[in-house]
Amino acid sequence: MTTKERRRSICGLMLAALFCVSCSRAPSFDILGSFFPAWLVCLVVSLLLTVAAHGLLLRARVALAIPVLTYPSLTALFTFALWLAFFR
């Protein structure tokens, strides 16, 4: 196979890959006339859930060893869980 034929086959594969790409609509919400991505909504809800978890941990008097890592990790956990639950 020559270099020219190899380039043609690679270009053909790349072109075929472009046609196989999904063109579905991205999940978004219409909030007051503006569209927000669904991950942003999940992030905001997860921040509220993290604040609620912080309140529950304070009420239960649980001392966290490294809160700087715990709360961002809780936020990420809630965000991913909400995304999987609603936008799987």
Beta strands, then each sheet from edge to edge (+ up, - down):
strand 1: 28-31
strand 2: 34-37
sheet 1: 1+ 2-
end
